[in-house]
Amino acid sequence: MFSKIKNIIIVVIIIAASIFAYFFFFKNKSSDSNLSSSLVSDLLPNGNTASDTPVDTEFLTILLGIKDIKLNDSIFSDVAFTNLRDSSITLIKEEGIEGRKNPFASIGSDTINTTEQTSNLETL
């Protein structure tokens, strides 16, 4: 009876510690709100950030250049594309042909005489 109560108390303590750890480590809302407010406050009216380093400017230029890329999807309606066929090979496992039982063992250590093996089984 006493051990049953002891187990229940231990489980309740573990659950309470887990809930406390979750809220303490993973549910910190103050850092999330500071992060979003700092990002919004750093934006200038022209869309650049307050820290205009050459790397930032170059990255933004490349990022804005990607927006202008247009892909031509006419290749999918081309005759050469529609004539493509799947030529993958289906592998069939052959019976009786298997690898070594231990591929990392030294060569020759895995060959066991089957007559020795059967005689050992008969003595048991």
FITOR-997418 format. One record per atom (N, C-alpha, C): residue in one letter; x negated, y, z. Coordinates in steps of 0.1 Angstrom, whole numbers, padded with zeros to 4 digits, always signed. Each point is the difference from the previous one (the first is absolute). Last residue first. Layout:
aXYZ ...
END
This chain:
l-0237-0318-0281 l+0008+0008+0010 l+0013-0008+0003 t-0030-0016-0033 t-0005-0003+0014 t+0008+0008+0010 e+0008+0006-0046 e+0005-0013+0004 e-0005-0003+0014 l-0014+0040-0021 l+0014+0001+0003 l+0005-0013+0005 n-0044+0002-0016 n+0001+0007+0013 n+0014+0002+0004 s-0009-0020-0041 s-0004-0009+0010 s+0001+0007+0014 t+0009+0025-0039 t+0011-0010+0003 t-0004-0009+0011 q-0032+0031-0014 q+0011+0007+0005 q+0011-0010+0004 e-0038-0015-0023 e-0003+0003+0014 e+0012+0007+0007 t+0004-0008-0045 t+0000-0013+0007 t-0003+0002+0014 t-0002+0037-0030 t+0013-0004+0004 t+0001-0013+0007 n-0040+0037-0001 n+0003-0013-0006 n+0014-0004+0005 i-0017+0051-0006 i+0002-0011+0010 i+0004-0012-0007 t-0020+0052-0010 t+0003-0013-0006 t+0000-0010+0011 d-0011+0047+0007 d+0015-0003+0000 d+0003-0014-0007 s-0044+0020+0003 s+0004-0003+0014 s+0015-0003+0000 g-0025+0014-0039 g-0002-0014+0003 g+0005-0003+0014 i-0012+0050-0010 i+0003-0010-0011 i-0003-0014+0005 s+0014+0037+0036 s-0011-0002-0009 s+0003-0011-0009 a+0039+0031+0019 a-0009-0010+0005 a-0011-0003-0010 f+0038+0030-0007 f-0012+0006+0006 f-0010-0010+0006 p+0044-0010-0020 p-0009+0006-0010 p-0012+0006+0005 n+0034-0040+0016 n-0007+0012+0007 n-0009+0006-0011 k+0027-0033-0016 k+0008+0003+0012 k-0006+0011+0008 r-0005-0003-0054 r-0005-0006+0012 r+0008+0004+0012 g+0026+0001-0046 g-0013+0004+0004 g-0005-0007+0013 e+0034-0022-0037 e+0000+0010+0010 e-0015+0003+0004 i+0033-0031-0033 i-0012+0008-0002 i+0001+0011+0010 g+0035-0032-0003 g-0013-0007+0002 g-0012+0008-0001 e+0044+0016-0025 e-0001-0008+0012 e-0013-0008+0000 e+0010+0050-0021 e-0002-0014-0004 e-0001-0008+0013 k+0025+0048-0012 k-0009-0007+0009 k-0001-0015-0004 i+0009+0044-0031 i+0007-0012+0005 i-0010-0007+0009 l+0009+0053-0022 l-0010-0010+0005 l+0008-0012+0006 t+0011+0037-0040 t+0006-0006+0012 t-0010-0011+0005 i-0009+0046-0031 i-0001-0015+0001 i+0006-0004+0013 s+0010+0045-0033 s-0006-0005+0012 s+0001-0015+0000 s+0014+0036-0033 s-0008-0012-0003 s-0007-0006+0012 d+0042+0035-0019 d-0007-0005+0012 d-0007-0012-0003 r+0010+0039-0037 r+0006-0012+0006 r-0008-0004+0012 l+0011+0044-0038 l-0009-0006+0010 l+0007-0011+0007 n+0019+0030-0033 n-0004-0013-0004 n-0010-0007+0010 t+0018+0045+0006 t+0011-0009+0001 t-0004-0014-0005 f-0031+0035-0004 f+0002-0003+0014 f+0012-0010+0002 a-0012+0015-0043 a-0011-0007+0005 a+0002-0004+0015 v+0031+0027-0024 v+0001-0014-0004 v-0011-0008+0007 d+0019+0045+0025 d-0008-0004-0012 d+0000-0015-0003 s+0020+0026+0038 s+0009-0004-0011 s-0008-0004-0013 f-0022+0014+0040 f+0008-0011+0004 f+0010-0004-0011 i-0029+0038-0005 i-0008-0012-0001 i+0009-0012+0004 s+0014+0046+0005 s+0003-0006-0013 s-0007-0013-0002 d-0001+0034+0037 d+0005-0014+0002 d+0004-0006-0013 n-0033+0042+0020 n+0008-0004-0012 n+0003-0015+0002 l-0012+0041+0037 l-0003-0013-0005 l+0010-0003-0012 k-0021+0047+0025 k+0011-0007-0006 k-0004-0013-0005 i-0019+0041+0036 i-0002-0012-0008 i+0013-0006-0004 d-0007+0039+0030 d+0002+0002-0015 d-0002-0012-0008 k-0007+0001+0048 k+0014+0002-0003 k+0003+0002-0015 i-0044-0003+0018 i+0006-0013-0002 i+0015+0002-0003 g-0027+0037+0011 g-0002-0004-0014 g+0006-0014-0002 l+0000+0019+0043 l+0010+0007-0008 l-0002-0004-0015 l-0031-0017+0031 l+0013-0005+0003 l+0011+0006-0008 i-0044+0016-0004 i+0001-0014-0006 i+0014-0005+0003 t-0010+0040+0020 t+0000+0002-0014 t+0002-0013-0007 l-0006+0000+0046 l+0014+0005-0004 l+0001+0002-0015 f-0042-0013+0018 f+0010-0011+0002 f+0014+0005-0005 e-0035+0032+0001 e-0002-0009-0011 e+0010-0012+0001 t+0000+0031+0035 t+0005+0007-0012 t-0001-0010-0012 d-0017-0013+0041 d+0014+0000+0001 d+0006+0006-0013 v-0047+0000+0005 v+0005-0014-0001 v+0015+0000+0000 p-0022+0041+0008 p-0001-0004-0014 p+0005-0014-0002 t+0022+0026+0040 t-0014-0004-0003 t+0000-0004-0014 d+0035+0025+0032 d-0002-0001-0014 d-0015-0003-0002 s+0037+0000+0040 s-0014-0003-0001 s-0002-0003-0015 a+0043+0010+0014 a-0008+0011+0005 a-0015-0003-0001 t+0034-0020-0037 t-0002-0001+0015 t-0009+0011+0005 n+0034+0003-0044 n-0013-0004+0004 n-0001-0001+0015 g+0038+0017-0024 g-0001-0014+0000 g-0013-0006+0004 n+0017+0047-0002 n-0004-0005-0013 n-0001-0015-0001 p+0011+0024+0041 p+0010+0002-0010 p-0003-0006-0013 l-0024-0023+0041 l+0001+0014-0004 l+0011+0001-0011 l-0011-0036+0042 l+0003+0002-0014 l+0002+0015-0002 d-0007-0020+0044 d-0012+0002-0008 d+0002+0003-0015 s+0035-0012+0032 s-0005+0014+0003 s-0012+0003-0008 v+0019-0043-0002 v+0010+0010-0006 v-0006+0014+0002 l-0023-0036+0019 l-0001-0001-0014 l+0009+0011-0007 s+0001-0004+0047 s-0013+0006-0004 s-0001-0001-0015 s+0037-0020+0020 s+0001+0015+0001 s-0013+0006-0005 s+0003-0047+0002 s+0008+0005-0011 s+0001+0015+0001 l-0025-0021+0034 l-0006-0003-0013 l+0009+0006-0011 n+0015+0001+0044 n-0011+0010-0002 n-0006-0002-0014 s+0033-0031+0014 s+0006+0013-0003 s-0011+0011-0002 d-0014-0044+0011 d+0007+0000-0013 d+0005+0014-0003 s-0018-0008+0043 s-0011+0001-0010 s+0006+0001-0014 s+0030-0006+0036 s-0006+0013+0001 s-0011+0002-0011 k+0023-0042+0010 k+0007+0009-0010 k-0007+0014+0000 n-0012-0053+0013 n-0004+0014+0004 n+0005+0010-0010 k+0002-0052+0006 k+0011+0009-0001 k-0003+0014+0005 f-0031-0039+0002 f+0006+0001-0014 f+0011+0010-0002 f-0025-0009+0043 f-0010+0000-0011 f+0006+0003-0014 f+0027+0000+0041 f-0012+0008+0003 f-0009+0001-0012 f+0040-0026-0001 f+0003+0014+0001 f-0012+0008+0002 y-0006-0047+0000 y+0006+0005-0013 y+0002+0015+0000 a-0013-0021+0040 a-0011+0001-0009 a+0005+0005-0014 f+0032-0009+0033 f-0008+0012+0004 f-0011+0002-0010 i+0026-0039-0005 i+0008+0012-0004 i-0008+0013+0004 s-0020-0041+0012 s+0001+0001-0014 s+0007+0013-0005 a+0000-0011+0046 a-0014+0005-0004 a+0000+0001-0015 a+0039-0019+0018 a-0001+0014+0004 a-0014+0006-0004 i+0007-0046-0007 i+0009+0008-0009 i-0001+0015+0003 i-0024-0029+0029 i-0006+0000-0014 i+0009+0008-0009 i+0017-0007+0043 i-0012+0009+0001 i-0006+0001-0014 v+0035-0031+0005 v+0005+0014+0001 v-0011+0010+0000 v-0012-0046+0002 v+0006+0004-0013 v+0005+0014-0001 i-0015-0017+0042 i-0011+0001-0009 i+0005+0004-0014 i+0032-0011+0032 i-0006+0013+0003 i-0012+0003-0009 i+0022-0042-0004 i+0008+0011-0004 i-0006+0014+0002 n-0022-0038+0017 n-0001+0000-0015 n+0009+0012-0005 k+0002-0009+0046 k-0013+0005-0003 k-0002+0002-0015 i+0038-0022+0016 i+0001+0014+0002 i-0013+0007-0003 k+0000-0046-0002 k+0009+0005-0011 k+0002+0015+0002 s-0025-0024+0032 s-0007+0002-0012 s+0008+0005-0012 f+0020-0009+0043 f-0009+0011+0001 f-0007+0002-0013 m+0027-0038+0003 m+0008+0012+0000 m-0009+0013+0000 
END
